[in-house]
Amino acid sequence: MHQRHNVPVPFVEPFYEPVMPGVKIELDGCLHHGHHKTFVVELLSGPHHVFHMSFRFAHHEHKLVMNSSVNGSWQCEERVHNPIGHHDSKFHLCVHVHASHFDVHVNGRCVATFRHRYPIETIQALGVHGDLHVDKLHFTGFPFRSAWGMPGYNWGHQGYMGYGTPQYVAPQFHPTHHHHHHWRKHY
């Protein structure tokens, strides 16, 4: 088990072991009333979005929009009702990884299923940005054979500096990175 408390948003939380079926990523948060009127939770692999969840709160669109992308090329969106209430609402989000899909639970209720479009073992990090405060992150289902948060792990790219800001430039995989072969056919 790995936990972090009171995480400043935006942030990227690197994973130090591969994502596999049985992994659960849980987030306890509280919405803020801000100018974005949305928040985003993403499972990232270099410049790619293996799983993108956009919780939208605009008057005309109260939806959870799910998608994935390769090098900024977005696929077909899947939309469901956004089960999180209005701003200043507290919520519990859980992404449960299965062999063929992700289950998305909000406040204990399964609200969406999203089939894998890209290999889950390539996921390197959790990214979160938008109008929310994160009280707690909780990770289970990893083998936890290594000490999470230890400096020096070689991701094979320059990292996620500036994630969630307009200046953000997504990292690129170095050609020798062990995940690079998963994405070559998509370039």
C-alpha positions as CSV (number, residue, x, y, z in Angstrom):
1,M,0.0,0.0,0.0
2,H,1.2,3.5,-0.8
3,Q,-0.5,6.7,0.4
4,R,-0.1,10.5,0.1
5,H,-2.0,13.1,1.9
6,N,-2.9,16.8,1.0
7,V,-1.4,16.6,-2.5
8,P,-1.1,20.0,-4.2
9,V,-2.9,20.1,-7.6
10,P,-1.8,19.9,-10.4
11,F,0.5,16.9,-9.8
12,V,1.9,13.8,-11.3
13,E,2.4,10.7,-9.1
14,P,4.9,8.3,-10.7
15,F,4.4,4.6,-10.4
16,Y,7.5,2.6,-9.6
17,E,6.0,-0.8,-10.7
18,P,3.8,-1.9,-13.6
19,V,0.1,-1.5,-13.4
20,M,-1.6,-4.9,-13.6
21,P,-5.1,-6.4,-13.0
22,G,-6.1,-5.9,-9.3
23,V,-4.5,-2.5,-8.9
24,K,-6.8,0.1,-7.3
25,I,-6.1,3.9,-7.5
26,E,-8.2,5.8,-5.0
27,L,-8.5,9.5,-4.6
28,D,-10.4,11.4,-1.8
29,G,-11.1,14.9,-2.9
30,C,-13.2,18.1,-2.6
31,L,-14.3,20.2,-5.5
32,H,-13.4,23.9,-5.7
33,H,-15.3,26.6,-7.4
34,G,-12.8,27.7,-10.0
35,H,-12.5,28.9,-13.5
36,H,-11.9,25.5,-15.1
37,K,-15.3,24.0,-14.0
38,T,-13.7,20.6,-14.5
39,F,-11.0,18.3,-13.2
40,V,-9.0,15.7,-14.9
41,V,-7.6,12.3,-13.8
42,E,-5.2,10.6,-16.2
43,L,-3.1,7.5,-16.4
44,L,-0.1,8.5,-18.4
45,S,2.6,6.8,-20.4
46,G,5.2,9.3,-21.7
47,P,3.2,11.6,-24.1
48,H,0.2,9.2,-24.2
49,H,-3.0,9.2,-22.2
50,V,-3.8,5.5,-21.6
51,F,-6.9,6.5,-19.7
52,H,-8.3,10.1,-19.5
53,M,-11.2,11.0,-17.2
54,S,-12.6,14.6,-17.4
55,F,-15.2,15.4,-14.8
56,R,-17.2,18.4,-16.2
57,F,-19.4,20.7,-14.2
58,A,-20.6,23.3,-16.7
59,H,-24.3,24.2,-16.7
60,H,-24.8,22.7,-20.2
61,E,-22.6,19.6,-19.5
62,H,-22.5,17.7,-16.2
63,K,-20.6,14.7,-17.6
64,L,-17.7,12.3,-17.0
65,V,-15.9,12.2,-20.4
66,M,-13.5,9.3,-20.9
67,N,-10.9,8.9,-23.7
68,S,-7.4,8.0,-24.6
69,S,-4.8,9.5,-26.9
70,V,-1.5,8.7,-28.7
71,N,0.8,11.7,-29.2
72,G,-2.1,14.1,-28.8
73,S,-4.4,12.3,-31.3
74,W,-7.6,11.6,-29.3
75,Q,-9.8,8.6,-29.9
76,C,-13.6,8.3,-29.5
77,E,-15.0,9.8,-26.4
78,E,-17.3,7.9,-24.0
79,R,-19.6,10.0,-21.9
80,V,-21.7,9.1,-18.9
81,H,-23.5,11.2,-16.2
82,N,-21.0,12.9,-13.8
83,P,-22.1,11.5,-10.4
84,I,-20.2,14.1,-8.4
85,G,-22.4,16.9,-7.1
86,H,-21.7,20.6,-7.2
87,H,-18.7,22.5,-6.1
88,D,-17.5,22.1,-2.5
89,S,-18.7,18.5,-2.7
90,K,-16.4,15.8,-1.2
91,F,-16.1,12.6,-3.1
92,H,-14.2,9.3,-3.3
93,L,-13.0,8.1,-6.7
94,C,-11.6,4.6,-7.3
95,V,-10.2,3.3,-10.6
96,H,-10.1,-0.5,-10.4
97,V,-7.9,-2.1,-13.1
98,H,-9.1,-5.4,-14.6
99,A,-7.5,-7.5,-17.4
100,S,-9.7,-6.0,-20.1
101,H,-11.0,-2.8,-18.6
102,F,-11.1,-0.1,-15.9
103,D,-14.0,0.2,-13.6
104,V,-14.7,3.8,-12.3
105,H,-16.3,4.0,-8.9
106,V,-17.5,7.2,-7.3
107,N,-18.6,7.2,-3.7
108,G,-18.8,3.4,-3.7
109,R,-20.9,3.1,-6.9
110,C,-19.6,1.8,-10.3
111,V,-20.4,4.6,-12.7
112,A,-18.5,3.6,-15.8
113,T,-16.4,0.9,-17.5
114,F,-13.7,1.7,-20.0
115,R,-12.1,-1.0,-22.1
116,H,-8.3,-0.9,-22.4
117,R,-7.2,0.6,-25.7
118,Y,-3.5,0.5,-24.9
119,P,-1.3,-1.7,-22.8
120,I,-1.8,-1.1,-19.1
121,E,1.8,-2.2,-18.3
122,T,3.0,1.0,-20.0
123,I,1.3,3.3,-17.5
124,Q,3.9,5.3,-15.7
125,A,2.0,7.8,-13.7
126,L,-1.2,9.3,-12.4
127,G,-1.8,12.9,-13.4
128,V,-4.4,15.2,-11.8
129,H,-5.3,18.8,-12.6
130,G,-8.3,21.2,-12.4
131,D,-10.6,22.5,-9.7
132,L,-10.2,20.2,-6.8
133,H,-8.3,19.6,-3.6
134,V,-6.8,16.1,-3.1
135,D,-7.1,15.0,0.6
136,K,-5.7,11.5,0.0
137,L,-4.3,9.2,-2.7
138,H,-4.3,5.5,-1.9
139,F,-2.7,2.8,-4.1
140,T,-3.2,-0.9,-3.6
141,G,-2.6,-4.1,-5.7
142,F,0.9,-3.3,-6.7
143,P,3.5,-5.8,-5.5
144,F,5.4,-2.9,-3.7
145,R,8.8,-4.7,-4.2
146,S,10.5,-1.3,-4.5
147,A,10.4,1.8,-2.3
148,W,8.0,4.2,-3.9
149,G,9.2,7.8,-4.1
150,M,12.9,7.0,-4.1
151,P,14.9,9.3,-6.4
152,G,16.9,7.9,-9.2
153,Y,14.4,5.7,-11.0
154,N,15.1,6.0,-14.8
155,W,11.8,6.6,-16.6
156,G,13.6,6.9,-19.9
157,H,12.2,10.4,-20.7
158,Q,12.5,13.9,-19.3
159,G,9.5,13.6,-17.0
160,Y,6.2,15.4,-16.5
161,M,7.4,18.9,-15.5
162,G,4.7,21.5,-15.8
163,Y,1.9,19.0,-16.0
164,G,-1.5,20.7,-15.8
165,T,-0.3,24.1,-16.9
166,P,-0.4,25.8,-20.3
167,Q,3.4,25.5,-20.5
168,Y,3.3,21.7,-20.2
169,V,5.2,19.8,-22.9
170,A,4.5,16.0,-22.7
171,P,7.6,13.9,-22.3
172,Q,8.8,11.7,-25.2
173,F,10.1,8.2,-24.9
174,H,13.8,7.7,-25.6
175,P,14.1,5.1,-28.4
176,T,15.8,2.6,-26.0
177,H,13.1,2.9,-23.3
178,H,11.5,-0.5,-22.5
179,H,8.0,0.9,-23.3
180,H,8.9,2.4,-26.6
181,H,8.0,-0.8,-28.6
182,H,4.4,-0.7,-27.4
183,W,3.8,2.7,-29.1
184,R,5.9,2.4,-32.3
185,K,2.9,1.1,-34.3
186,H,0.8,4.1,-33.2
187,Y,3.3,6.8,-34.3
